[in-house]
Amino acid sequence: MKGIVKVCAVWAALSSTPAVAADLVSAAAPEPVAAPGWTYSVTPYFWAAGLSGETSQFGLPVIDIDADFSDIFDNLDFAAMLIGEARNGPYSLFGDLIYTKLSADSATPRGILATSVDVETSTFAGLAGAGYSILEGPSGRLDVVGGVRVWSVDTDISFSGAFLDGEKRSDGATWVDGLVGVRGNYAFTPNFYVTGWGLVGAGQADIDWDVMAGVGYRINDTFSATLGYRALGVDYSNDGFLFDAVQQGPIAGLTIRF
């Protein structure tokens, strides 16, 4: 049984990584004033976040988690992160999709109930929103934004050997939060700029927040690269499922305009 608890603790440190995950606004560089019409951009990005807080699933006791990115990366099977934005003058629509899949396994020391336990978790986080520029000029802009974030976490535990051989258990939760905030950017030179955002809200979670600050470089009219630091926190609990955690770490993205 100690082995089962151990592998569930490993799961706890992994189950909502960015990697989770999760939920951005565009980090694109300031755009020059252009003729009216829609412009579009996509930003694949990578967020090397650690995770700290408390979590609980499967009716187990609350587990304290404190995992750095290297711990998470060792158990990462797949991750995809992408931002999209459409803009027309002061109006903007944006979205962010994050999906991660992680797994861990452990042998049980005594092997009475099971000889080994496999844990697999997948996390989806999606944000859709809209914004309006309250300040705008040739060097940058400041937008007020609002949006909806959807979280979904699913975890499967499989037992092998002994009394529980072939047994499987699943647990998970899906919830929705509304967020409001600001995002902006400012160019110091034609190539270098600063960018950032701040969002906060609630809904089915008690609180849901997201902040980022970074610097970027405009490579040309099509490509820009951004490097910054991001922190995201959420506190959700329902019917024995708990995820109260903060994810934070460096983030890097490449924006493509068309």
C-alpha distance (Angstrom), angle and dihedral (degrees) to the residues before:
residue distance angle dihedral
M1 . . .
K2 3.82 . .
G3 3.79 88.2 .
I4 3.81 90.6 53.6
V5 3.79 91.3 51.3
K6 3.81 89.5 47.3
V7 3.78 94.4 54.4
C8 3.80 90.6 45.4
A9 3.81 87.9 54.7
V10 3.80 87.9 53.7
W11 3.79 88.7 50.3
A12 3.81 89.9 50.7
A13 3.77 91.5 57.6
L14 3.78 90.5 51.0
S15 3.77 109.3 33.5
S16 3.78 99.7 92.9
T17 3.76 105.5 26.5
P18 3.72 120.5 140.4
A19 0.70 111.0 -95.5
V20 3.07 55.6 84.7
A21 1.94 84.7 123.4
A22 2.72 109.9 -128.1
D23 4.01 138.8 -167.2
L24 3.97 121.4 -99.8
V25 3.75 143.0 -178.6
S26 3.77 122.3 -135.0
A27 3.79 118.4 -70.1
A28 3.80 93.3 -165.9
A29 3.79 120.5 144.5
P30 3.82 120.1 -104.7
E31 3.78 111.4 -76.7
P32 3.82 123.1 -137.0
V33 3.78 117.9 -112.5
A34 3.81 106.6 -85.3
A35 3.78 140.0 175.7
P36 3.82 115.0 -72.3
G37 3.78 115.2 -83.4
W38 3.76 141.8 90.0
T39 3.81 121.0 -61.4
Y40 3.80 124.6 -171.9
S41 3.78 138.1 -155.2
V42 3.80 139.2 177.4
T43 3.81 125.7 -159.3
P44 3.79 121.3 -165.2
Y45 3.79 106.7 -165.0
F46 3.78 144.8 177.8
W47 3.82 123.9 -139.8
A48 3.83 116.4 -167.0
A49 3.80 95.4 -162.4
G50 3.76 131.2 166.5
L51 3.79 123.0 -150.5
S52 3.81 133.0 -132.8
G53 3.80 134.2 167.9
E54 3.80 137.8 63.0
T55 3.80 133.0 -49.6
S56 3.80 140.5 170.0
Q57 3.80 136.5 -176.2
F58 3.82 138.3 160.0
G59 3.81 90.2 35.3
L60 3.81 90.9 -70.7
P61 3.82 121.7 144.0
V62 3.81 117.9 -85.9
I63 3.81 111.1 -80.8
D64 3.81 124.3 -150.4
I65 3.80 110.7 -135.8
D66 3.80 130.0 -160.2
A67 3.80 111.6 162.3
D68 3.78 127.0 158.0
F69 3.79 121.9 -146.2
S70 3.80 94.5 -95.5
D71 3.82 90.1 59.5
I72 3.79 90.4 51.9
F73 3.81 95.0 43.4
D74 3.81 91.8 55.4
N75 3.82 89.1 63.7
L76 3.81 99.2 37.1
D77 3.82 115.6 123.5
F78 3.81 99.6 171.9
A79 3.81 140.0 -8.4
A80 3.81 134.4 -180.0
M81 3.82 126.7 -179.8
L82 3.82 126.4 176.6
I83 3.82 137.3 163.0
G84 3.80 123.7 -160.5
E85 3.80 129.4 -170.5
A86 3.81 137.3 -177.9
R87 3.82 119.8 -168.8
N88 3.79 135.8 -174.9
G89 3.79 113.4 178.4
P90 3.82 108.6 -58.2
Y91 3.82 93.1 -11.3
S92 3.79 123.7 89.2
L93 3.79 139.7 176.1
F94 3.78 119.7 -162.3
G95 3.78 141.4 175.9
D96 3.77 140.2 -177.1
L97 3.81 128.8 -160.5
I98 3.81 124.5 -167.9
Y99 3.79 127.1 178.0
T100 3.80 127.5 173.7
K101 3.78 134.0 173.8
L102 3.80 122.4 -165.8
S103 3.78 135.4 173.5
A104 3.80 139.2 -172.4
D105 3.79 135.7 177.7
S106 3.78 135.1 -166.5
A107 3.78 138.6 -178.6
T108 3.81 115.9 -123.1
P109 3.82 112.9 -122.4
R110 3.82 98.4 -134.5
G111 3.80 99.7 25.7
I112 3.80 93.6 -148.3
L113 3.81 99.7 129.0
A114 3.83 95.6 19.8
T115 3.78 137.5 -11.4
S116 3.81 94.8 -140.0
V117 3.80 140.4 7.7
D118 3.82 127.2 -150.5
V119 3.82 121.3 -160.3
E120 3.81 123.6 -166.2
T121 3.80 124.5 179.0
S122 3.79 133.1 -180.0
T123 3.78 125.0 -167.3
F124 3.80 129.5 -165.9
A125 3.80 124.4 -173.9
G126 3.79 122.5 177.1
L127 3.80 130.6 179.5
A128 3.81 126.0 -169.5
G129 3.79 121.9 179.0
A130 3.77 150.6 142.1
G131 3.79 134.5 -130.8
Y132 3.79 144.0 -167.1
S133 3.82 127.1 -153.2
I134 3.80 112.8 -121.9
L135 3.82 92.0 175.0
E136 3.80 122.3 31.0
G137 3.77 136.3 163.6
P138 3.80 143.3 141.1
S139 3.83 91.4 -77.4
G140 3.80 99.7 47.4
R141 3.78 149.4 -53.9
L142 3.80 145.0 -115.4
D143 3.83 118.3 -139.9
V144 3.77 131.7 -167.8
V145 3.81 108.6 -143.4
G146 3.77 141.5 -172.5
G147 3.76 131.6 -173.8
V148 3.79 151.6 147.4
R149 3.80 124.9 -106.3
V150 3.82 122.8 -158.7
W151 3.80 120.5 -160.6
S152 3.81 125.9 -168.7
V153 3.82 125.3 177.8
D154 3.83 123.7 179.1
T155 3.80 125.5 179.9
D156 3.82 129.9 -174.0
I157 3.81 126.0 -167.5
S158 3.82 120.3 -164.4
F159 3.80 124.9 -168.8
S160 3.80 125.5 -152.4
G161 3.79 129.9 -166.9
A162 3.79 133.8 4.5
F163 3.82 123.0 33.5
L164 3.85 97.3 -19.4
D165 3.80 96.8 43.2
G166 3.82 110.3 150.2
E167 3.80 94.8 8.7
K168 3.82 118.1 137.2
R169 3.78 131.8 -169.6
S170 3.81 129.6 -169.9
D171 3.79 132.5 -165.8
G172 3.78 134.8 166.2
A173 3.77 148.7 133.1
T174 3.80 140.8 -137.6
W175 3.78 122.6 -157.4
V176 3.81 141.4 166.8
D177 3.82 130.3 -141.1
G178 3.80 133.6 -176.1
L179 3.81 119.0 -136.2
V180 3.80 137.5 -170.3
G181 3.79 131.2 -175.2
V182 3.79 147.3 109.1
R183 3.77 137.3 -77.5
G184 3.77 130.3 -174.3
N185 3.76 149.6 157.0
Y186 3.78 137.4 -154.0
A187 3.81 129.8 -165.4
F188 3.79 118.3 -142.3
T189 3.81 91.6 -176.7
P190 3.82 133.6 5.6
N191 3.81 87.5 -89.7
F192 3.82 109.7 28.7
Y193 3.79 124.2 64.6
V194 3.80 143.6 158.2
T195 3.79 123.5 -130.9
G196 3.78 138.5 179.5
W197 3.78 149.6 147.7
G198 3.76 143.2 -155.4
L199 3.82 125.6 -157.8
V200 3.78 131.5 174.7
G201 3.78 133.6 172.7
A202 3.76 148.5 122.3
G203 3.79 141.2 -142.7
Q204 3.74 122.0 141.0
A205 3.81 85.7 -0.6
D206 3.79 118.6 67.0
I207 3.80 89.8 -128.5
D208 3.80 136.6 -2.9
W209 3.82 121.3 -174.9
D210 3.80 139.6 166.9
V211 3.83 132.4 -175.8
M212 3.80 132.9 174.8
A213 3.80 137.9 173.6
G214 3.78 125.8 -176.0
V215 3.77 150.2 150.2
G216 3.78 125.6 -123.4
Y217 3.76 145.2 -169.5
R218 3.81 125.3 -142.3
I219 3.78 105.1 -138.9
N220 3.81 93.7 -176.2
D221 3.81 138.4 -41.7
T222 3.82 90.2 -66.3
F223 3.80 105.9 39.3
S224 3.80 134.7 46.7
A225 3.81 129.9 169.6
T226 3.81 125.0 -149.6
L227 3.81 132.5 -168.8
G228 3.80 122.7 -174.2
Y229 3.79 149.1 126.6
R230 3.80 125.0 -91.4
A231 3.80 135.4 -170.8
L232 3.79 127.1 -171.9
G233 3.78 129.7 -179.6
V234 3.80 134.8 -174.3
D235 3.80 134.6 174.4
Y236 3.82 113.4 -161.2
S237 3.80 129.7 158.7
N238 3.79 133.4 164.5
D239 3.79 134.6 155.6
G240 3.81 96.1 -16.7
F241 3.81 95.7 -39.1
L242 3.82 112.7 114.9
F243 3.78 132.2 178.6
D244 3.81 114.0 167.1
A245 3.79 106.6 156.2
V246 3.79 149.2 130.8
Q247 3.78 122.8 -136.2
Q248 3.81 118.4 -164.5
G249 3.77 140.0 160.9
P250 3.82 145.7 108.3
I251 3.79 118.7 -45.6
A252 3.82 130.4 -161.1
G253 3.79 129.3 -172.9
L254 3.79 142.5 174.2
T255 3.81 115.7 -144.7
I256 3.80 119.5 -152.8
R257 3.84 118.2 -166.6
F258 3.79 126.3 -161.1
